[in-house]
């Protein structure tokens, strides 16, 4: 039976006043042209108004160079979003994303945060916008009923899931300091919607939250297994479709993400592949509780047509930092 959506309507999508840091100046490496940059910071994927992933955003970054964008991300120590005029026909915006060390093709929480901020400022082009990213087109759906707290969801393509080899699994376990009894009796898998994430099904939430990572080991492991981050997760309630997870990125310039939407979408397809959830469009909720104690909540809804998963919607609440 086709996926029937109540909000938003998105036929064919699968085919085709925050915290301010005014007066901040950046100077690109090798370039002594100093220019002011207006940065706004929001928390994305908050839980009961708290926590979330801090995201610096510039809603008019057309004049910034790539190095200036990276310098802003390095200054704040968070993945950052930069909104520019659309560079290709058929799009409303071009979004670019930087972590302290390099550019990213796509960032779920930064996309949601940027759309939320555009809507909150009253400058969003409409409730349904098309965004050009380096990983491909993304559709954004924004409920504008409340300008102070707009609701945002974005599209991600159908995920692909691959079991790691025995050697790959052993590499992941060594890196995380895990015994073979720590994960569930399920495969360790690489899954991808926009970026490859490695899914590790932990037996106990307590063991998940006790993990303490070495960034050099994480980067080496991810390089060998073709991943951009390790994403151990644990089941909180299969009936309620709730899970806890943590993300240890390969080389972002920080040891752990507070919450990552792209990893949560990859996880949702891994859960479906391993029959840990039923094949329907009920929300899948992933809680993230990193070492800094900031609790975040990510929501994913899978879309189906003819009994086949065709993509998903990623959403969550946003608040002022």
ZIKA-V849838 format. One record per residue. N is the residue number from 1. RES is the residue in one letter. NEAR is the number of other C-alpha atoms within 10 Angstrom. D_CENTER is the distance of its C-alpha to the mean C-alpha in Angstrom with 2 decimals. Layout:
BEGIN
N;RES;NEAR;D_CENTER
N;RES;NEAR;D_CENTER
END
This chain:
BEGIN
1;X;8;28.97
2;X;10;26.60
3;X;16;23.50
4;X;11;24.83
5;X;11;22.55
6;X;7;23.88
7;X;10;21.23
8;X;15;20.17
9;X;11;22.51
10;X;14;20.86
11;X;8;23.52
12;X;7;22.63
13;X;17;18.99
14;X;17;18.38
15;X;9;21.21
16;X;8;21.01
17;X;13;22.69
18;X;18;19.78
19;X;14;20.76
20;X;16;22.37
21;X;13;23.33
22;X;11;26.32
23;X;11;28.67
24;X;12;26.23
25;X;13;27.60
26;X;19;26.20
27;X;15;28.30
28;X;18;26.98
29;X;10;28.41
30;X;7;31.76
31;X;9;31.72
32;X;9;33.65
33;X;9;32.76
34;X;11;31.21
35;X;14;29.55
36;X;11;28.09
37;X;20;24.44
38;X;16;23.31
39;X;24;20.02
40;X;21;18.53
41;X;23;16.20
42;X;25;14.34
43;X;25;12.63
44;X;34;9.61
45;X;32;9.52
46;X;23;13.10
47;X;19;15.60
48;X;11;19.09
49;X;13;18.60
50;X;19;17.79
51;X;24;15.14
52;X;30;11.53
53;X;27;9.55
54;X;27;11.97
55;X;25;11.18
56;X;27;14.28
57;X;28;14.79
58;X;22;17.82
59;X;20;18.69
60;X;15;21.54
61;X;20;20.88
62;X;13;23.17
63;X;10;25.66
64;X;16;23.50
65;X;11;23.78
66;X;14;21.08
67;X;18;22.48
68;X;21;22.49
69;X;26;18.78
70;X;20;18.21
71;X;21;20.84
72;X;27;19.14
73;X;25;15.92
74;X;20;18.43
75;X;11;20.44
76;X;16;17.78
77;X;18;16.14
78;X;21;12.55
79;X;29;10.07
80;X;31;11.78
81;X;31;11.98
82;X;22;15.35
83;X;21;16.77
84;X;19;19.87
85;X;16;22.32
86;X;17;21.68
87;X;12;23.04
88;X;11;23.70
89;X;8;25.59
90;X;12;23.98
91;X;17;21.01
92;X;20;20.86
93;X;20;18.63
94;X;19;17.25
95;X;25;14.00
96;X;23;13.70
97;X;25;11.29
98;X;26;12.83
99;X;24;12.58
100;X;21;16.09
101;X;16;17.28
102;X;19;16.20
103;X;19;14.42
104;X;18;11.14
105;X;15;11.38
106;X;22;8.09
107;X;24;5.05
108;X;24;3.49
109;X;28;4.66
110;X;28;7.35
111;X;29;8.41
112;X;27;8.95
113;X;28;10.61
114;X;27;12.70
115;X;27;13.92
116;X;29;14.78
117;X;28;16.66
118;X;20;18.46
119;X;24;19.56
120;X;18;20.64
121;X;14;22.67
122;X;14;24.26
123;X;11;23.51
124;X;19;21.02
125;X;13;22.90
126;X;15;22.65
127;X;15;20.88
128;X;19;19.66
129;X;18;18.48
130;X;20;17.73
131;X;24;15.42
132;X;23;16.22
133;X;20;13.61
134;X;15;14.59
135;X;13;12.91
136;X;13;14.89
137;X;20;15.36
138;X;22;12.97
139;X;21;14.73
140;X;24;14.04
141;X;23;16.18
142;X;22;17.25
143;X;18;19.91
144;X;18;22.23
145;X;9;24.68
146;X;10;23.86
147;X;15;23.22
148;X;15;22.75
149;X;17;19.86
150;X;19;18.50
151;X;20;16.31
152;X;26;13.41
153;X;27;11.90
154;X;24;10.58
155;X;24;11.57
156;X;26;10.39
157;X;23;13.36
158;X;20;15.13
159;X;22;13.97
160;X;14;16.50
161;X;22;17.37
162;X;15;19.93
163;X;16;21.91
164;X;18;22.44
165;X;13;26.05
166;X;11;28.04
167;X;10;27.95
168;X;18;24.16
169;X;19;23.94
170;X;15;26.54
171;X;18;24.67
172;X;24;21.53
173;X;18;23.86
174;X;14;25.78
175;X;20;22.80
176;X;18;21.62
177;X;13;25.27
178;X;15;25.40
179;X;10;28.45
180;X;12;28.34
181;X;9;29.10
182;X;16;25.89
183;X;21;23.62
184;X;14;24.59
185;X;11;26.85
186;X;11;24.08
187;X;17;22.95
188;X;25;20.26
189;X;22;18.16
190;X;26;15.96
191;X;24;13.65
192;X;24;11.93
193;X;22;10.48
194;X;21;9.38
195;X;20;9.66
196;X;23;11.83
197;X;30;10.96
198;X;31;14.07
199;X;29;14.61
200;X;26;17.41
201;X;24;19.01
202;X;23;20.60
203;X;16;23.83
204;X;15;23.67
205;X;16;21.15
206;X;10;23.46
207;X;13;23.23
208;X;22;19.45
209;X;18;19.59
210;X;10;22.42
211;X;14;20.64
212;X;14;21.12
213;X;14;19.93
214;X;11;21.68
215;X;19;19.42
216;X;12;22.10
217;X;15;22.31
218;X;22;18.59
219;X;20;18.71
220;X;14;21.93
221;X;23;20.81
222;X;24;17.66
223;X;14;20.00
224;X;11;22.51
225;X;18;20.43
226;X;14;18.34
227;X;20;14.87
228;X;24;12.15
229;X;27;11.65
230;X;26;13.44
231;X;22;11.95
232;X;24;15.04
233;X;26;15.18
234;X;24;18.18
235;X;17;19.57
236;X;16;20.40
237;X;12;22.05
238;X;12;22.22
239;X;9;24.23
240;X;12;21.74
241;X;18;18.73
242;X;19;17.21
243;X;21;15.72
244;X;22;14.79
245;X;26;12.56
246;X;27;11.95
247;X;25;10.05
248;X;27;12.55
249;X;22;11.50
250;X;24;14.29
251;X;20;15.29
252;X;24;13.13
253;X;17;16.08
254;X;17;15.15
255;X;17;15.59
256;X;21;12.69
257;X;20;9.31
258;X;26;9.99
259;X;30;6.89
260;X;28;3.49
261;X;25;2.56
262;X;20;3.67
263;X;27;5.96
264;X;30;6.91
265;X;34;7.94
266;X;29;9.73
267;X;32;11.24
268;X;25;12.56
269;X;24;14.48
270;X;26;15.70
271;X;19;16.98
272;X;16;18.72
273;X;16;20.21
274;X;12;21.60
275;X;10;22.98
276;X;16;21.25
277;X;19;20.55
278;X;13;22.82
279;X;16;22.15
280;X;14;21.67
281;X;17;19.31
282;X;15;19.40
283;X;18;16.18
284;X;22;14.46
285;X;22;13.46
286;X;29;11.62
287;X;25;12.76
288;X;29;11.75
289;X;22;14.86
290;X;22;14.78
291;X;15;18.19
292;X;9;18.21
293;X;10;18.50
294;X;16;15.85
295;X;20;15.02
296;X;27;11.83
297;X;27;11.46
298;X;28;8.88
299;X;22;10.81
300;X;26;10.93
301;X;20;14.19
302;X;25;15.53
303;X;24;18.06
304;X;19;21.37
305;X;12;24.40
306;X;9;27.54
307;X;12;25.99
308;X;13;23.35
309;X;19;19.57
310;X;18;18.79
311;X;22;15.12
312;X;25;12.91
313;X;22;11.76
314;X;25;8.54
315;X;26;9.67
316;X;23;10.57
317;X;25;13.08
318;X;27;13.26
319;X;24;16.19
320;X;17;18.17
321;X;18;17.93
END
